[in-house]
């Protein structure tokens, strides 16, 4: 009796690989045994993942003010700037529009961006509110927090 398939199976078990043993229908003594290696489901040494460029985060709040005519210095609490819900266009300084994000009813926004320099431009109305563009430098793995300001037109 030919013990080749048993020996191949034991070697495969010791080496941690899988093998398929094919035998012809004819008796083993007259036909050779063919051994074909098969890839295992778990490689012995996993490949490291390709590093993706790490993004940074810009978050903050869009504020609308003044909210009272004839503001005083220091401002009264009831006349503090109010949160403003709007769309913020994010534009790379080197190129065109990248994306946009909408602030929530409390004026808060957050956007994840690749490292670089950007301009954040909150959308205002046709005349008022008039919102200021703000430049920001995004660093991978870091969070930049800022307030964006819109002028209500109240004087």
PASEBA-1860 file (N, C-alpha, C; in nm, 3 decimals):
! residues 155
1> XXXXXXXX> 0.084/-0.118/0.000/0.000/0.000/0.000/0.089/0.124/0.000 ~ 0.048/0.224/-0.078/0.124/0.347/-0.091/0.077/0.447/0.014 ~ 0.167/0.495/0.100/0.132/0.589/0.207/0.159/0.734/0.169 ~ 0.180/0.765/0.041/0.212/0.901/-0.002/0.106/1.003/0.039 ~ -0.025/0.978/0.017/-0.124/1.078/0.058/-0.121/1.106/0.208 ~ -0.101/1.003/0.289/-0.095/1.022/0.433/0.027/1.105/0.471 ~ 0.141/1.081/0.410/0.264/1.156/0.440/0.246/1.302/0.396 ~ 0.188/1.325/0.278/0.165/1.462/0.230/0.072/1.535/0.324
9> XXXXXXXX> -0.032/1.470/0.371/-0.127/1.532/0.463/-0.059/1.569/0.595 ~ 0.028/1.481/0.647/0.099/1.509/0.771/0.196/1.625/0.753 ~ 0.268/1.629/0.641/0.361/1.740/0.614/0.282/1.870/0.603 ~ 0.169/1.868/0.536/0.086/1.988/0.522/0.037/2.035/0.658 ~ 0.000/1.942/0.745/-0.046/1.978/0.879/0.065/2.043/0.959 ~ 0.188/1.990/0.950/0.302/2.045/1.023/0.339/2.183/0.969 ~ 0.334/2.202/0.837/0.372/2.329/0.777/0.261/2.434/0.782 ~ 0.141/2.394/0.816/0.030/2.487/0.824/-0.027/2.525/0.689
17> XXXXXXXX> -0.013/2.439/0.590/-0.069/2.465/0.457/-0.172/2.360/0.426 ~ -0.247/2.383/0.320/-0.348/2.286/0.277/-0.306/2.227/0.144 ~ -0.338/2.101/0.124/-0.307/2.034/-0.001/-0.428/1.952/-0.042 ~ -0.445/1.941/-0.174/-0.547/1.852/-0.228/-0.473/1.735/-0.290 ~ -0.512/1.617/-0.254/-0.447/1.497/-0.308/-0.543/1.435/-0.408 ~ -0.496/1.424/-0.533/-0.577/1.365/-0.639/-0.520/1.228/-0.672 ~ -0.606/1.128/-0.674/-0.561/0.995/-0.711/-0.648/0.944/-0.824 ~ -0.587/0.883/-0.920/-0.667/0.824/-1.027/-0.746/0.704/-0.974
25> XXXXXXXX> -0.845/0.664/-1.050/-0.931/0.553/-1.010/-0.854/0.420/-1.013 ~ -0.756/0.409/-1.100/-0.679/0.285/-1.112/-0.601/0.259/-0.984 ~ -0.556/0.137/-0.961/-0.479/0.105/-0.841/-0.356/0.195/-0.827 ~ -0.319/0.228/-0.703/-0.209/0.318/-0.673/-0.077/0.266/-0.728 ~ -0.057/0.134/-0.730/0.071/0.079/-0.774/0.098/0.110/-0.921 ~ -0.007/0.129/-1.003/0.015/0.151/-1.146/0.005/0.299/-1.184 ~ -0.054/0.383/-1.100/-0.071/0.525/-1.131/-0.004/0.609/-1.023 ~ 0.063/0.720/-1.062/0.125/0.808/-0.963/0.021/0.893/-0.890
33> XXXXXXXX> 0.055/0.937/-0.770/-0.030/1.028/-0.694/0.011/1.171/-0.729 ~ -0.087/1.259/-0.754/-0.060/1.399/-0.789/-0.097/1.486/-0.669 ~ -0.002/1.569/-0.624/-0.024/1.656/-0.509/-0.025/1.800/-0.559 ~ -0.134/1.874/-0.532/-0.147/2.013/-0.576/-0.160/2.101/-0.452 ~ -0.068/2.198/-0.433/-0.081/2.289/-0.319/-0.200/2.382/-0.338 ~ -0.270/2.412/-0.229/-0.386/2.501/-0.231/-0.359/2.612/-0.130 ~ -0.392/2.734/-0.168/-0.369/2.847/-0.077/-0.456/2.832/0.046 ~ -0.402/2.869/0.159/-0.478/2.864/0.283/-0.558/2.993/0.299
41> XXXXXXXX> -0.658/2.990/0.382/-0.742/3.108/0.401/-0.672/3.214/0.485 ~ -0.573/3.176/0.564/-0.500/3.271/0.647/-0.354/3.268/0.605 ~ -0.303/3.379/0.546/-0.162/3.378/0.509/-0.075/3.373/0.633 ~ 0.044/3.315/0.618/0.131/3.300/0.734/0.180/3.436/0.783 ~ 0.194/3.535/0.692/0.239/3.669/0.732/0.148/3.769/0.663 ~ 0.057/3.833/0.736/-0.037/3.924/0.670/0.035/4.046/0.614 ~ -0.015/4.094/0.500/0.041/4.213/0.439/-0.012/4.336/0.512 ~ 0.072/4.437/0.535/0.024/4.559/0.601/-0.068/4.635/0.507
49> XXXXXXXX> -0.171/4.701/0.562/-0.261/4.777/0.476/-0.189/4.899/0.418 ~ -0.233/4.942/0.301/-0.174/5.061/0.241/-0.218/5.181/0.323 ~ -0.125/5.268/0.361/-0.165/5.383/0.442/-0.247/5.481/0.359 ~ -0.360/5.523/0.415/-0.444/5.624/0.351/-0.403/5.759/0.408 ~ -0.413/5.863/0.327/-0.379/5.994/0.383/-0.473/6.027/0.498 ~ -0.416/6.062/0.611/-0.496/6.089/0.729/-0.564/6.225/0.715 ~ -0.692/6.228/0.740/-0.769/6.351/0.728/-0.768/6.428/0.859 ~ -0.801/6.554/0.849/-0.819/6.639/0.965/-0.966/6.678/0.974
57> XXXXXXXX> -1.005/6.740/1.083/-1.145/6.778/1.104/-1.151/6.928/1.133 ~ -1.249/6.993/1.072/-1.279/7.132/1.104/-1.421/7.133/1.159 ~ -1.436/7.187/1.279/-1.570/7.199/1.334/-1.584/7.334/1.401 ~ -1.706/7.370/1.428/-1.730/7.499/1.492/-1.876/7.536/1.489 ~ -1.901/7.667/1.493/-2.038/7.718/1.499/-2.049/7.842/1.411 ~ -2.162/7.854/1.341/-2.191/7.973/1.262/-2.278/8.062/1.350 ~ -2.234/8.189/1.366/-2.305/8.284/1.451/-2.353/8.402/1.370 ~ -2.473/8.452/1.406/-2.537/8.565/1.338/-2.549/8.680/1.436
65> XXXXXXXX> -2.502/8.797/1.398/-2.511/8.914/1.485/-2.483/9.041/1.405 ~ -2.505/9.156/1.454/-2.568/9.181/1.584/-2.716/9.142/1.583 ~ -2.769/9.122/1.701/-2.910/9.083/1.714/-2.996/9.194/1.773 ~ -2.932/9.301/1.818/-3.004/9.417/1.873/-2.948/9.545/1.809 ~ -3.034/9.646/1.786/-2.982/9.773/1.736/-2.906/9.843/1.849 ~ -2.811/9.925/1.812/-2.733/10.004/1.909/-2.672/9.916/2.018 ~ -2.589/9.823/1.977/-2.524/9.734/2.074/-2.436/9.815/2.168 ~ -2.426/9.768/2.290/-2.343/9.833/2.391/-2.216/9.754/2.412
73> XXXXXXXX> -2.118/9.820/2.470/-1.993/9.753/2.502/-1.974/9.759/2.651 ~ -1.973/9.651/2.724/-1.984/9.513/2.677/-2.127/9.483/2.633 ~ -2.143/9.391/2.539/-2.276/9.358/2.488/-2.365/9.296/2.596 ~ -2.493/9.324/2.585/-2.590/9.263/2.676/-2.611/9.118/2.636 ~ -2.640/9.033/2.734/-2.658/8.889/2.708/-2.771/8.864/2.609 ~ -2.879/8.944/2.617/-2.992/8.923/2.526/-2.956/8.961/2.382 ~ -2.845/9.033/2.364/-2.802/9.076/2.231/-2.683/8.995/2.179 ~ -2.654/8.885/2.243/-2.541/8.800/2.201/-2.569/8.743/2.061
81> XXXXXXXX> -2.465/8.716/1.984/-2.486/8.653/1.852/-2.565/8.523/1.867 ~ -2.648/8.496/1.768/-2.735/8.378/1.768/-2.681/8.272/1.671 ~ -2.707/8.145/1.699/-2.668/8.039/1.606/-2.740/8.058/1.473 ~ -2.674/8.019/1.365/-2.731/8.037/1.231/-2.716/7.908/1.153 ~ -2.830/7.855/1.106/-2.828/7.733/1.025/-2.813/7.773/0.879 ~ -2.709/7.721/0.815/-2.682/7.756/0.675/-2.591/7.651/0.611 ~ -2.574/7.664/0.482/-2.481/7.578/0.409/-2.345/7.647/0.404 ~ -2.241/7.569/0.428/-2.104/7.621/0.425/-2.033/7.554/0.307
89> XXXXXXXX> -1.987/7.636/0.212/-1.913/7.583/0.098/-1.766/7.575/0.137 ~ -1.707/7.457/0.117/-1.567/7.435/0.149/-1.491/7.432/0.017 ~ -1.389/7.517/0.008/-1.314/7.532/-0.116/-1.165/7.524/-0.086 ~ -1.094/7.446/-0.166/-0.949/7.440/-0.152/-0.892/7.569/-0.207 ~ -0.789/7.622/-0.143/-0.727/7.746/-0.189/-0.668/7.726/-0.329 ~ -0.616/7.607/-0.358/-0.553/7.579/-0.486/-0.652/7.543/-0.597 ~ -0.774/7.502/-0.561/-0.866/7.455/-0.665/-1.007/7.505/-0.637 ~ -1.103/7.440/-0.697/-1.242/7.483/-0.684/-1.310/7.417/-0.565
97> XXXXXXXX> -1.442/7.425/-0.563/-1.523/7.372/-0.455/-1.490/7.226/-0.427 ~ -1.474/7.193/-0.300/-1.446/7.056/-0.259/-1.574/6.987/-0.213 ~ -1.645/7.053/-0.122/-1.767/6.995/-0.066/-1.847/7.106/0.000 ~ -1.958/7.070/0.058/-2.034/7.163/0.140/-2.089/7.086/0.260 ~ -2.117/7.160/0.364/-2.170/7.102/0.487/-2.275/7.199/0.539 ~ -2.376/7.148/0.606/-2.482/7.233/0.660/-2.472/7.236/0.811 ~ -2.474/7.357/0.866/-2.476/7.369/1.012/-2.615/7.331/1.061 ~ -2.622/7.281/1.184/-2.751/7.241/1.240/-2.824/7.364/1.296
105> XXXXXXXX> -2.940/7.345/1.358/-3.019/7.457/1.410/-2.946/7.534/1.519 ~ -2.848/7.470/1.583/-2.768/7.539/1.685/-2.643/7.601/1.622 ~ -2.632/7.596/1.487/-2.520/7.657/1.417/-2.395/7.572/1.409 ~ -2.397/7.452/1.466/-2.276/7.369/1.470/-2.257/7.292/1.339 ~ -2.130/7.277/1.301/-2.093/7.203/1.181/-1.965/7.126/1.207 ~ -1.940/7.026/1.124/-1.816/6.948/1.130/-1.792/6.889/0.992 ~ -1.667/6.896/0.945/-1.632/6.842/0.815/-1.492/6.781/0.822 ~ -1.475/6.664/0.758/-1.347/6.595/0.753/-1.283/6.624/0.618
113> XXXXXXXX> -1.155/6.670/0.621/-1.087/6.711/0.499/-0.944/6.658/0.495 ~ -0.895/6.640/0.374/-0.754/6.604/0.355/-0.668/6.723/0.396 ~ -0.543/6.699/0.437/-0.457/6.811/0.477/-0.444/6.914/0.364 ~ -0.442/7.042/0.402/-0.430/7.150/0.305/-0.490/7.278/0.358 ~ -0.494/7.382/0.273/-0.553/7.510/0.310/-0.688/7.524/0.241 ~ -0.788/7.566/0.317/-0.925/7.576/0.267/-0.987/7.711/0.303 ~ -1.090/7.747/0.227/-1.175/7.861/0.259/-1.312/7.807/0.292 ~ -1.369/7.847/0.405/-1.504/7.810/0.444/-1.592/7.932/0.424
121> XXXXXXXX> -1.696/7.917/0.344/-1.783/8.030/0.311/-1.928/7.996/0.344 ~ -1.978/8.046/0.460/-2.119/8.025/0.492/-2.206/8.103/0.394 ~ -2.320/8.046/0.358/-2.412/8.113/0.266/-2.502/8.206/0.344 ~ -2.517/8.327/0.292/-2.606/8.424/0.352/-2.729/8.442/0.265 ~ -2.799/8.551/0.286/-2.915/8.582/0.203/-2.872/8.663/0.082 ~ -2.972/8.715/0.007/-2.939/8.794/-0.111/-2.872/8.925/-0.072 ~ -2.916/8.987/0.038/-2.852/9.108/0.090/-2.796/9.079/0.229 ~ -2.883/9.042/0.320/-2.842/9.005/0.456/-2.906/8.872/0.491
129> XXXXXXXX> -2.848/8.794/0.573/-2.718/8.816/0.636/-2.605/8.804/0.536 ~ -2.498/8.874/0.565/-2.376/8.872/0.486/-2.272/8.797/0.569 ~ -2.224/8.686/0.513/-2.132/8.599/0.587/-1.989/8.616/0.537 ~ -1.895/8.609/0.629/-1.752/8.624/0.597/-1.690/8.489/0.567 ~ -1.603/8.488/0.465/-1.523/8.368/0.438/-1.411/8.361/0.541 ~ -1.374/8.238/0.576/-1.266/8.218/0.672/-1.170/8.114/0.617 ~ -1.041/8.142/0.624/-0.938/8.046/0.579/-0.898/7.958/0.697 ~ -0.867/7.833/0.666/-0.824/7.738/0.768/-0.721/7.644/0.709
137> XXXXXXXX> -0.622/7.606/0.789/-0.522/7.506/0.749/-0.558/7.376/0.820 ~ -0.577/7.272/0.741/-0.613/7.140/0.795/-0.487/7.055/0.802 ~ -0.463/6.998/0.919/-0.349/6.909/0.943/-0.405/6.769/0.969 ~ -0.347/6.669/0.904/-0.393/6.531/0.922/-0.392/6.488/1.067 ~ -0.501/6.427/1.112/-0.510/6.377/1.249/-0.541/6.483/1.353 ~ -0.560/6.607/1.312/-0.586/6.717/1.406/-0.726/6.773/1.383 ~ -0.779/6.838/1.488/-0.909/6.904/1.480/-0.891/7.053/1.500 ~ -0.947/7.130/1.409/-0.944/7.276/1.416/-1.085/7.323/1.448
145> XXXXXXXX> -1.099/7.403/1.554/-1.230/7.453/1.595/-1.235/7.603/1.570 ~ -1.345/7.648/1.508/-1.357/7.790/1.475/-1.502/7.833/1.471 ~ -1.523/7.964/1.486/-1.655/8.022/1.468/-1.656/8.095/1.335 ~ -1.766/8.083/1.262/-1.787/8.157/1.139/-1.893/8.263/1.168 ~ -1.875/8.383/1.111/-1.962/8.495/1.147/-2.042/8.545/1.027 ~ -2.169/8.574/1.054/-2.257/8.633/0.955/-2.315/8.762/1.014 ~ -2.318/8.867/0.932/-2.368/8.999/0.973/-2.518/9.003/0.945 ~ -2.597/9.030/1.049/-2.743/9.034/1.036/-2.792/9.159/0.965
153> XXX> -2.712/9.265/0.967/-2.754/9.391/0.907/-2.824/9.483/1.005 ~ -2.850/9.437/1.125/-2.916/9.521/1.227/-2.814/9.621/1.277 ~ -2.856/9.748/1.280/-2.766/9.854/1.331/-2.838/9.939/1.431
END
